[in-house]
Amino acid sequence: INLTADFTQVNVDIMSGLVEIKSPSEWQSLLSSTSVVVADFYADWCGPCKMIAPHFQRLASQHSSPKKVAFAKVNVDSQPEVAKENRVSAMPTFKIFHNGTCVETIQGANPTALSEAVTKAVQLAGSGKSADGLFKTPGRTLGGGSTSAGGGFNYSGLLNLLIAFVGLYLVSLFSFDAQKAAEQSRFNVHKAP
């Protein structure tokens, strides 16, 4: 069935509730006309994408609701502009949008994380509230910085490395066969305990 929104064709598969994005304008139309959009950025050659596709299709058939929750599939090879605009750097990448803003990102074929995020998104679409209370993390991006709270330097690791280095140095310095002594030393990090 074809639905017309702002004079743009949106292709919806009635059986599955999936929208196959065919152009950047179709993507923008879907984002602007639907409260929550769950997008699957995939590639035809991607094995993990093929593995999780039936799970995504099941979620779409269970939770799709006109103007409230839409499930979109975006082929990154045929729609590179849409993929680049959404900073997709790995496949599959699932992004959840609320009122046109990305509120959750899941990279990789993780059915459990995808199901949990879709459940939150469906609640968000039904409540009419903002996404702040439901999604606590911005998702993960390849090449992104660490998300650890401490952010401090690990002095214990440096101290252990320094002790091993000095220990190996002294063991090899005061022996006749330096290589054999270093290999048998308790400071050898490659030696099994």
C-alpha positions in Angstrom: 0.0 0.0 0.0 1.2 3.5 -0.7 0.5 6.3 1.7 0.9 9.9 0.7 2.4 12.3 3.2 3.4 15.8 2.0 3.2 14.6 -1.6 5.9 12.0 -1.0 5.4 8.3 -1.5 5.9 6.1 1.6 6.1 2.4 0.8 4.6 0.3 3.7 4.4 -3.4 3.7 1.1 -4.1 5.4 2.0 -7.6 6.6 5.1 -6.6 8.4 4.6 -2.9 9.1 8.0 -2.1 7.6 8.8 1.0 5.6 11.5 0.5 3.0 13.2 3.9 2.6 13.8 4.7 -1.1 14.9 8.4 -0.9 16.2 11.0 1.5 12.9 12.9 1.1 10.9 9.8 2.0 13.1 9.5 5.1 12.4 13.1 6.2 8.7 12.7 5.5 8.6 9.6 7.7 10.5 11.3 10.6 8.2 14.4 10.4 4.9 12.5 10.2 5.6 9.8 12.9 6.1 10.2 16.6 8.6 7.3 16.9 10.6 5.8 14.1 12.7 2.7 14.7 15.3 2.5 11.8 17.3 -0.5 10.7 20.4 0.7 8.8 21.6 -2.5 7.0 23.5 -3.7 3.9 22.6 -6.7 1.7 26.0 -8.2 2.1 26.0 -8.0 5.9 25.7 -11.4 7.6 24.6 -10.0 11.1 22.0 -7.8 9.3 20.5 -10.9 7.7 20.6 -12.7 11.1 18.6 -10.1 13.0 16.2 -9.1 10.1 13.5 -11.6 11.1 13.6 -10.3 14.7 13.2 -6.7 13.5 10.3 -7.8 11.2 8.6 -9.5 14.2 8.9 -6.3 16.3 7.6 -4.2 13.4 4.5 -6.4 12.9 3.8 -6.4 16.7 4.4 -2.7 17.4 3.7 -0.6 14.2 1.0 2.0 14.6 0.2 4.6 12.0 1.5 8.1 12.9 2.8 6.8 16.2 5.4 4.0 15.7 7.0 3.2 12.3 9.7 0.7 11.5 12.0 1.7 8.7 14.7 -0.2 6.8 17.4 1.9 5.3 19.9 0.2 2.9 23.2 2.0 3.4 24.4 1.1 -0.1 21.4 2.5 -1.9 20.8 5.4 0.6 24.3 6.7 1.5 23.1 10.2 2.1 20.6 9.0 4.8 23.3 6.8 6.4 25.9 9.6 6.4 23.4 12.1 7.8 22.7 9.7 10.7 26.4 8.9 11.3 26.0 5.2 10.6 29.4 3.6 10.8 28.6 -0.1 11.4 25.9 -2.6 10.2 23.5 -3.3 11.5 22.8 -0.1 13.3 19.4 0.5 14.9 18.4 4.1 15.7 15.2 5.2 17.5 13.9 8.6 16.7 11.3 10.5 18.8 9.8 13.6 17.0 12.7 13.5 14.5 15.5 13.4 17.1 17.7 10.3 17.7 17.2 9.1 21.3 18.8 5.6 21.1 21.4 3.9 19.0 22.2 0.1 19.0 25.1 -1.1 16.9 25.4 -4.8 16.1 22.9 -7.7 16.0 21.7 -7.6 19.6 18.1 -8.9 19.7 17.7 -8.3 23.5 18.9 -4.7 23.4 16.8 -4.0 20.3 13.6 -5.5 22.0 14.2 -3.5 25.1 14.7 -0.3 23.2 11.6 -0.9 21.1 9.6 -1.5 24.3 10.7 1.8 25.6 10.0 3.5 22.3 6.5 2.1 22.2 5.9 3.4 25.7 7.2 6.8 24.6 4.9 6.9 21.6 1.9 6.1 23.8 2.7 8.6 26.5 3.2 11.7 24.4 6.1 12.6 26.8 9.6 13.6 26.0 12.3 11.0 25.6 14.3 12.2 28.6 12.8 9.9 31.2 13.0 6.7 29.1 16.3 6.8 27.3 19.2 7.4 29.7 22.2 6.8 27.3 22.9 8.4 23.9 24.0 5.0 22.4 27.4 4.1 21.2 29.4 5.2 18.2 32.4 3.4 16.6 35.5 5.4 17.3 33.8 7.3 20.1 35.4 8.0 23.4 35.2 6.0 26.5 32.0 6.3 28.5 33.6 5.3 31.9 32.7 7.7 34.7 36.1 7.6 36.3 38.2 8.8 33.4 41.3 8.6 35.7 44.6 7.1 34.9 45.2 3.5 36.0 48.3 3.8 38.3 48.1 0.2 39.4 48.7 -1.1 35.8 51.6 1.3 35.4 53.2 0.2 38.7 52.9 -3.5 37.7 54.5 -2.9 34.3 57.3 -0.9 36.0 58.0 -3.7 38.5 58.0 -6.3 35.8 60.4 -4.3 33.7 62.9 -3.6 36.5 62.6 -7.2 37.7 63.5 -8.6 34.2 66.3 -6.0 33.8 67.9 -7.0 37.1 67.5 -10.7 36.6 69.0 -10.6 33.1 71.8 -8.2 34.3 73.1 -10.5 37.0 73.0 -13.8 35.1 75.4 -15.5 32.7 72.6 -16.5 30.2 70.4 -13.4 30.2 67.7 -14.7 27.8 67.2 -18.0 29.6 67.1 -16.2 33.0 64.5 -13.7 31.7 62.4 -16.5 30.2 62.4 -18.4 33.6 62.0 -15.3 35.7 58.8 -14.8 37.7 58.7 -11.3 36.1 58.2 -12.8 32.7 54.7 -11.6 31.6 54.5 -14.3 28.8 55.1 -17.2 31.2 52.0 -19.1 32.4 51.6 -18.9 36.2 
